[in-house]
Amino acid sequence: MLKALSSQFNRIKNVISLKYGKDPGKMLIHTGVAGWIMSSAAQIIGIVFNDKISKEQKLFMIPQEAADATVNIVSFLLVTQTFKHIASEAMRTGKWIPKNIKDFLKKRGQIKNLGTKNFNVLKRLEKAKVGRRTLSKYQNVCNGIDVVATTTGSVISCNLITPAVRNVYASHSQKEMIARMENGKQKNKKTDAAFPYYVSLSDFKNHSSSLKI
């Protein structure tokens, strides 16, 4: 049993390593989105099975929670992906580059157009016939910058941007809900005015029980 579990764990670990080994920033984004999804799902399940919440409230709260989750996830993705993309592009084009790598490329005549869109540090290093060890070190630096950028974007998104966007959306949704409830009240008033002598079944039973033959 333990051997089978260990084998399964190693298999999962290898899959994760192959998928995210060269792009740890992507793993942070995917795990962050998974966390938002599970948190929102738990909130919705809690609302569904909460006996203290009325059916009418649930009909409003469940779509509201789902929409709230969508805002959270989209905001998180946009911010973290933007930070990650900016950092990755800065490293790829050489706008952010370790001094020793820059000096090495300069000595080998591979620094032309440094920092432009068409410049690729890794390709220039390969042209300069740098060793695998140096390439690996540079890739590790890129991964580290990627993780820092993604983490920074995640912190800013979760603590500043997402709450602000969510509050604006919640305020707008609340106003729409109040307007809908007011419209419903107005319709009920019109119905009562149109049928002033309307008698409910319960009223009819109460009155009929007092009749004598």
N, C-alpha and C positions, 0 to 999 in steps of 0.2 A: 504493500500500500504506500509506504513512505517513498519507496523507490519510484513508483509510478508518479506520485506527486512531484518529486524532485525532477523527474524527466520532463513533466509537463511545464514546470516552472522554468526550466532551462530553455525549453522550446519557445515559451512566451518571451523570455528575456532576449533570446537571439532575434526573434522577430522585431521586437522593439529596438534593439541595437541596430539592425539593418535598416529599419525605417527612419529612425531618428538620430542615429549615430553622427551623421554629417550635418544634421540640422536640428540641434536641441531646442532652438527657439520655437520651431514648429510644434514640438512636443508640449511646450509650455502653453501655447495657444490652444491646442486640442484638449489638453487636460483642463484648462480653464473653462472652455465651452462645455465640456462634459460636467464639470462642477456646477455651472449655472443650470444646466438641464436637469440634473438630479435634484438640486435645491428647489427649483420651480415645480418639478413633479411632486416632490414631497409636500410642498405648500398646497397644491391643487388636491392631492389625495387627502390631506388633512381637512380641507374645506368640505370635500365630498362626504367624508365619514363623521363630520362633527354634527352631533344631534342638536347642539345648541344654536346652530345657524338655520334659519328658516329656508324653505325651498326657494322663495322669492329672492332672498339675499344670495343664495348659492347661484341662481341664474345670472346674477350680475357679477358676483365675485370670481367665479371660475373663468369666464372670458377675460375679465380684468386682469387676473393673475397670469393667464396665458399671454395676453398682450404685453404685460409688464416684463415677462420673461423674454419675449421677443426683443423688446427695447434693450434689455440688459445684454443679451447675446450679440445683437447687431452692433451696439455701441462698443462692446468689448472687442469684437472682431475688427471693426474699423480702426480703432485706436491702436491696438497691439500690432496689427498687420502693417499699419502706416509706419509706426516706429521701427518695426523689424525691417521693412523695405528700405527705409532711409539709411539705416545702419549698414545693411547688406550692400547697398549700392555704393555707399561711401567707402567701404572696404574693398569692394570689387574694382572700383575705378581708381583707387589710390588716393582719394581725398583724405581718408584716414589710413595711414600706413606707418608701421614701425620704422624708426630711423635707420636701423641696420639693414632692413629690406630695401628701403629707398636708396641708401648708399650703395648697396650691392647692385641694384638695377642701373644706377648711374654709372658705375664702373664698367658695366657690360653694354652700355649704350642702349638700354631698354627703357629709358625714362621719357621718351618723346610722347607728347599728348597726355602726360600724367594728370589724372583728375578729370578727364573728359569722359563722355558717355561711352566712347568706343575703346577706352583703355580697360584692360583686364589684367590685374596683378598676377593671378595664377598662370595665365598664358605667357606673360612676359618672363616669369620665373622659369617656366618650362623651356622657353626659348634660350634663356641664359644658362640652361643646363645646370640648374641648382640641384643639390642632392635631395633625396627623399626625406631626410631628416628635417631639413630646413622647410620643405614644403609642408610637412606634417606640423611643424611648429607654427607656421603661418596660418594653417587651417585651424589650429587650436585657438589662435588669437582671434580669428574671424568668428569662431563659434562662441568664444567668450563675450565678444562685443555684441553678438546676436542675442545672447541670453540676457545681458544687461539691458539692451534696448527693449526687448520684449517684456522683461520684468518691470522696467520703468513705465512702459505703455500700459501694462496691466494695473499698476498702482494708480496711475493718473486716471485711467478709465474707471476703476472700481470706486475710487474715493472722491473724484471730482466731476468728471463728465457724465458718467452713467447716472448718478443720483440727480444731477441737475436736469438731464433729459427726462428722466423718469418722473420727476416732480412736475415738470411742464405738461407731460402727457397725462399724468394722473389728474391734474387740475382741469385740463380740457375734458377728460372723460367724465369727471364729476359734474361739470357744468352741463354736459350733454345728458347725463342721467337725470339730473334735477329737472331739466327742460322736458324730458320724456315723462317724468312723473307728474309734472304740472299739466302737460297736455292730456294725460290720462284722467286727471281730476276734472279738467275742463269738459272732457267728453262725458264723464259721469254726470256732471251738473246739467249738461244739455239733455242727457237721457232722462234725468229726473224731471226736468222742466217740460219735456215733450210728453211724458206720461205722469201727470200729477196725481192721478187716482190709481196708480199702480199699487197692487197689494201682493205681497209675497205669500208663498205657500204657508210659511210658519205663521204669518199674521192671520191668514184665513182660518187655519186650524184653531188658533187662540180665540178668535171671535166666534167661530162656529160651535166651540165647546160650551159657550155660555148661552146658546139659544135653547129655548124651551118649547116643547110641542104641546 
